[in-house]
Amino acid sequence: MQLYLAVAPTEIREASRFTRSFAHVAYRIGPESTLLRRDLLLETRGGLLSVSDRDAPAVDQPEKLAAAVERECGRRSYTGAVLDFESLPTPDRRTFAAILTARLLRSRRSVFLPESYGEIPGAVALINTAVSGGTYQERLQEALARCGRAALDVQRLSMDFPLPAQSGEGLPLTREQLQKLIDAQTPSVFFSKELCARYFTYSLGGTAHFVLYDDAETLLQKLRTGSSMGFCAAFFMYPEVTDLLEKLFFKPGRG
């Protein structure tokens, strides 16, 4: 399984201490179906091009945009592209994704895109690893059956669920908030084999809480499970795992 670290241009120098397999978060869709780039070092080569559609207009010239992505991949020796699309699929985004996938496949490059776009032939669907119900393995099995080729979109889970959690939605915790809670409650922490995450419970103001979170060991277990099932790659977001990089990207003999 190939591991990628999604990094902004300002993060590359520090992240390079641990890996050189990057998804470069430096591109976005601009007006008139243009590909915009920001602050990327001239010497940047290899890895993947990651393009965002945040606040982007409709892609009314999908061939033009796909050609621009393909040229940039060739110019910087990228092995493919990641479509970091936040909204639900729209016809213009689907058309662009399909055209880009067909173009890049001809040059033996990959296109990674959200699970909701997983029906596009030849593309690799990104499957989010944050699971708070059911089981992690079932989640991956269902995704593979539906999408075929798939990669892990690794989200570092950290959620506080007031009980009963009828909606299945918890309160996100920052790294600092989680540690402060653990220090204050000194809970007994357990590992959930089903969710592939750590958890503990506590009570506050008469309300019971269930906290579910990932650490380096649970993330590595999620990678091992995905790899054994045939997932081809996994992506980490640099800001989420800055404190875990030594363990996640460990190479024997380094340092």
Secondary structure as UniProt FT lines:
FT   STRAND          2..7
FT   HELIX           9..11
FT   HELIX           12..15
FT   TURN            16..18
FT   STRAND          22..30
FT   HELIX           31..33
FT   STRAND          34..37
FT   TURN            42..43
FT   STRAND          48..52
FT   TURN            54..55
FT   HELIX           62..75
FT   TURN            76..77
FT   STRAND          80..84
FT   HELIX           91..106
FT   TURN            107..108
FT   STRAND          110..114
FT   HELIX           115..117
FT   TURN            118..119
FT   TURN            121..122
FT   STRAND          124..128
FT   HELIX           136..147
FT   STRAND          150..154
FT   STRAND          158..162
FT   STRAND          171..172
FT   HELIX           175..185
FT   STRAND          190..192
FT   TURN            193..196
FT   STRAND          197..204
FT   TURN            205..206
FT   STRAND          207..213
FT   HELIX           216..229
FT   STRAND          233..237
FT   HELIX           238..240
FT   TURN            242..244
FT   HELIX           245..248
FT   TURN            252..253
//
